[in-house]
Amino acid sequence: MLTLKNLSFRYKIALRGSALVVTTAVLLTSVLVAREHEELRRDLDENAVQLGTTLSQNLISPIVQDDVWRAYQLLRAPLATDDSRARERLPTAIVLFDRNLKVLASSSPTRYPLLSDPEALPGFGGVAPWVRASPTLPSTRVIDADEDTIALVMPIVADGVSLAHLALVYSDEGIRARAARLVERSVLYTLGLLALILPITWYWGHRMAQPLVQLADGMSRVGTSLPDEVSLDLEESQDEIGRAGTAFRNMLAVLRQQAALEQEVMVNERLAALGRLAAGVAHEINNPLGGMLNAVDTWRRHGGDRAQIDKTLSMIERGLLQIRDTVSALLVEAKPSGKPLAREDFDDIHTLIASDLSSHGVQLDWTIRLEANVYPLPATLVRQVLLNLLLNAIQAVPAGGRVELDACVERGVLRFEVANEGCPIPPERLGTLFEPLISGRPQGHGLGLWVSYQIVNQLGGRIAVRSDASVTRFIVELPVDPATGKESES
């Protein structure tokens, strides 16, 4: 499942920017709505006080003269409007109480009849207790008359005498309607602002993340190939992303130079190896050719009897055989045909090296741990590898030294180790040990290890050498079946 952690930066930056914008807009809108709601309530209170003060001054004369009709006209006049928006700012009813808290006049006589007690009037349940507790009404006060009604109660005073009480009744519906319109406008403005800012945020996030995406794409291709400058579209600037792009270009330049040097070194090494191979082959072939030419030249100048001819032919034959052996060694092919490897092949090898062991005075530790009698490997090729390694070990060990052979089959791989005492192989020779026609002994032709290396590789195995001051050890692993070949190579 794709999580936010695995998203591309082009989406992460845009999403986080959008979340920040939306959160800021919602918080700002909430604060503004709350503030505007308070302003609405404050505006309502101020209008109520202003209207109540004006009415109080105009009602003194009708109260003194007991002119109920005039009082009714004055209370009714502020509410006579057809504008719905204006009505939201006006009280729903205005009631005038006398000093005994009886209804003296009201803007709605049917709802607030004359001489009614405030306790019996709708929306005035909380007015009467407050007025009765403060009959002189020293100041104006806003009272929550009930759940949906707010009343502004103020005294009407003339010459220091409280004449009556004026109550302006407001409904919460008007306040809620104005607040709802305010919230609606705020939401619309917020949505419009988001519709404008969010696309800019996504575009900005995409533009900001694009250099990082291009840099990541270029780095992901380094493992398989080196991207060229044309395919790279990295931002050039002095900020962190620009400096990372510049460092990546410099790294690619260094890697290209290194790859070119490695290629050049590889070509030079191949040419050098080919030169050494050609020189060795020429040397190995020129020696018998020189001997054969000398024999032919001697025979031409001096002639001779049958014995001389036979001697000359014998020298030519030996030279040709040596040339054939040299060429054959260069044309090694591991073919799975022929007799499969058996336990008796190891016994035959032991017999073949017995005379060399005796002539060099070398002791042999022979350990063969084979569970089966036959294994699907070409016996001739395995014998040749094992024989080459054992003869090299016998020739390298000093008189009275020891040679070891340990052979076993483990997890489908035939593994044998040939170890010998004596002088270690110099480190500078380890790199060219398996190249042809390179020998560490004057009498060697330098083909035994190369032939062994070719056979082991063509059989899908591997050969390695370890040499220290005490022992030199050659390790060969050959897969007994093709399914384990790759496993042994790793």
Secondary structure, DSSP 8 states (H G I E B T S, - for coil): ---GGGS-HHHHHHHHHHHHHHHHHHHHHHHHHHHHHHHHHHHHHHHHHHHHHHHHHHHHHHHHHT-HHHHHHHHHGGG----HHHHHHS-SEEEEEETTS-EEEES-TTTS-TT--GGGSTT-TTHHHHHHHSTT--S-EEEEEETTEEEEEEEEEETTEEEEEEEEEEEHHHHHHHHHHHHHHHHHHHHHHHHHHHHHHHHHHHHHHHHHHHHHHHHHTTTT----TTT------SSHHHHHHHHHHHHHHHHHHHHHHHHHHHHHHHHHHHHHHHHHHHHHHHHHHHHHHHHHHHHHHH---HHHHHHHHHHHHHHHHHHHHHHHHHT----S-S-EEEHHHHHHHHHHTHHHHHHHT-EEEEEEE-SSSEEEEEHHHHHHHHHHHHHHHHHHS-TT-EEEEEEEEETTEEEEEEEE-SS---HHHHTTTTSTT--SSTT--S-HHHHHHHHHHHTT-EEEEEE-SS-EEEEEEEESSGGGHHHHH-
